Amino acid sequence: MTAFRVCLAALAPVTLWAQGSEYPALKFRSNYLSSYYLSHAPNTTPWWPSWSPDGKWIAVAMYGSIWRVDPRTGAAEELTYNAKLHSSPNWSPDGKWIIYTADDNWNSIQLEIVNTATGEARKLTDDQQVYVDPVFSPDAQRVAYVTTKPAGYLNVHVRSIRNGDWSGPETAVTEDHSFGRPRQYFADHDFHTQPAWLKDGGGFLLVANRDVALGSGNLFRVPLEPDAMKKAKLLLDEQSLYRTRPDVSPDGTRIVYSSTGGASDQFNHLYVLPVSGGQPVKLTFGDYDDFHPRWSPGGEWIAYITNEGGMPQLCLLETYGGRKRRVLIKERKWKRPMGRVHVRIREERTGEATAARITGRAADGKLYAPPEAYVFNARMAAGLQRIFYANGEYTTDAPVGRFEIEAHKGFDYWPAKQQVEVKSGETAEVVLRLKRHVDLTAKGWFNGSTHVHMNYGGNLRNTPEALMLTANAQGMNIVSALVANKDNRILDWQYFQPGGKEHPASNLARRSMLLFGEEDRPPFWGHTFYIGLTDHLISPFFTGYEGTGLDSLYPTNTELFRKARAQGAATGYVHAFGGDSDPLGGKGIGGAKGFAVDVALGTVDALEWSAASRGSLIPLHHAWNNDFPVTPVGGEDSLANMQDNRPVGIIRTYAYLGENFTPGGWVNAIKKGHTFLSSGPVAEFAVNSAMPGDSVRLSGPGPVTVEGKVWSSTPIRLVRVYRDGQVWKDLAIPPHQTEFTFREQAQAARSGWFSLVVESEELPPATRKVYAQAVTNAVRVYVGNGKIRSRESAEYFEEWIRRLRKMINDPALWRSQNEKQRAFADLDAAEKVYQERAGEARAE
């Protein structure tokens, strides 16, 4: 199957989402790398434990600083503080120093060190590189760390250190090495991460994806010498995702690490393994994650992080006996003057407390949140922004000086912003009042996301109840949470409700609904959703993963769409195209390669936007030009428990349910096309009073009325009506308008369609290149017995299928000739449909 692997890897995407410009020194960026490995957020609970050599303290990262925690009392003392975000502490074996990382707001990550006796901190590196995972050698004379040197990939270096400063040049222990082709969500070059010294100081453990097709790599033992991977000994062969974090026991005989057991478990737990290799033994259990373990100096305890109960917390496990003890932070002794801010969030019309998304900055430029809040790096359209969710009221510590806070509640409310002055030892009061500027729910339009992942192996343990609080904070009515694979694991499968029912965390009377559907994630054909499955989740959850039992291109999306539709589900392509260019603009095809086949065969209901995109309009309009009923929907693909993620509801679907606020109403609205999608603007659109997804029938040529209204919490840039795939009219908008109404007349001489596209300013700090967008479904107008047909659009998809044939023709891509024949039969049938539509267009 070598030919298969080479071909498929060349076709597969290597990142889930484009990352923007953070950490420019990195040659490869992905959501998983950022969230699981590089992410630095001002966590409100302890993170990354490291024992003091005498066992009396545990160093942790918290609120962007390094703290020492008394594990007996839960008292915490801040040891470091500056403008950067500190993390990854490692205590030197002599107890004199703690080395740690310092993140410069996603520009670089440097190394710093603090003297534990004097509190004096200094820089160890000062450049534009990324340095992570610093760890002292057993004799405290050297430090191993991971760096982007020399060429932007992750390698382990070692450097001598004396008295808190470097005492010699750095030595590269691992070197750049190419896998030979791109990998799923990983670079073509290997990553070498998570070093842990052996007790003799002559080598260490590390995790590397050398010759590994999936995941962050295997656990190896390597000597302390250049190009050490040449002599690496494999200790553990399993699919990992940056959570291994090995640590060698004080007696040097065992390794403790975190694992999903090679994907046998959807959660991470602690295991021990002999240093020489062997069979792992599981230490912890439960429907939650345990990770980042560290032996105590005497070997009697293991400190680790657990998200049992939701938020990540510091925990201790008794090595012999199994007693677990949570170390809750009961007291915080800050290094600098601090005050408090008490925040209340109110809905202006009712005066009631309401949940909201919170961002802001204190006098030091950082975001401060209460201990119960999960702060994360939100991937907003204009770039990363640190946020958390609050349920109506909270109190937080904050440094002395100006404190800015901003609350958002989706697209139907104006943001609320306020500044206060924080004084040492005092509590400042803030009331944020959220004012609604549009209420489409009163007219039967409800908004929700078609694409949320509740848990995805992140630091937070999310629950259905917590997810719906998030949806409430974002002003959303409906969440379609999709069960999906992460590599070989299937996450959240246990929450699926047979019968197509809403999850019990829903409250239909309060217009709050949670449904569990499925995302199928084949790297070649394009990822898809099934919303409204009534009997069972459909497996497999992916195809075409190298080195697995699912390494063929079969089954195709078409085959699985048919099975989903047999259960009554709405089907769709997710995060399909994106950007502003035509998916066929180059020599290949965009992300949803099976789209043309499923449009023709009627097996797909929807095309999902996961970000504002002009390019996605192109294949959608070509489908509409031949009267294929594809529904545009919005789903942000939030990985809702990860440290870096796209917030729930950043782009969403508005669907007309009328009085039928039920799971069936949501699914039917998608199938019938009674939708518009939005990443900001909210719109009404009609042709002769017919809503999106409906049609108008004229006995002969004549006029139609095209009308609508737009609301936006930011200035509107563009209100454009498309007709049959072409711009029909750009409507003149006065400057700085946030509300706009129009009513136009059009002459309908032949059958066709109309659709509305709106663009507005993104939320600050957006630029002219970044925009928020709303896209309505088409309203079709049939004149007499005329059909909606376009030869050009039919030929567009014929070309699509021709390219697709070439891409999948290699027999090595299939397990059998029968598989290939079944797929090509669907291509033949789709091509015939387009040929027929082209012929009908000529007849028109």
Secondary structure, DSSP 8 states (H G I E B T S, - for coil): -HHHHHHHHHHS-S-SS--TTSSTT-S---HHHIIIII-----SS-EEEEE-TTSS-EEEEETTEEEEE-TTT-EEEE---SSSEEEEEEE-TTSSEEEEEEE-TTS-EEEEEEETTT--EEES--SSSBEEEEEE-TTSSEEEEEE-TTTSS-EEEEEEEETTEE-S--EESS---B-SS-BTTB-SB--EEEEEE-TTSSEEEEEE-TT-SSSS-EEEEEESSTTGGGG-EEEE-S---S----EE-TTSSEEEEEE-TTTTSSS-EEEEEETT----EE---SSS-EEEEEE-TTSSEEEEEE-TTSS-EEEEEETTT--EEEE---EEE-SS-EEEEEEEEEETTT--B-EEEEEEE-TTS-----TT---EEEEETTEEEEEEEEESEEEEEEESEEEEEEEE-SSSEE-EEEEEEE-TT-EEEEEEEEEES--GGGGTEEEEEEEEES-SS-SS---HHHHHHHHHHTT-SEEEEEEEEETTEEESGGG--GGG---TT-BGGGTBEEEEEEEE--TTT--EEEE--SS---S-S----TTSTT-SS-S-HHHHHHHHHHTT-EEEE-S-S-SSS-TTSSSS--S-TTHHHHHHHT---EEEESS--STTHHHHHHHHTTT---EEEE---EETTSSEE--TTSSEEEEE-TT--SHHHHHHHHHHT-EEEESS-EEEEEETTB-TT-EEEESSSEEEEEEEEEE-SS-EEEEEEEETTEEEEE----TT-SEEEEEEEEEESS-EEEEEEEEEE-STT--TT-EEEEEE--EEEEETT-----HHHHHHHHHHHHHHHHHT--GGGSS-HHHHHHHHHHHHHHHHHHHHHHHHHHH-
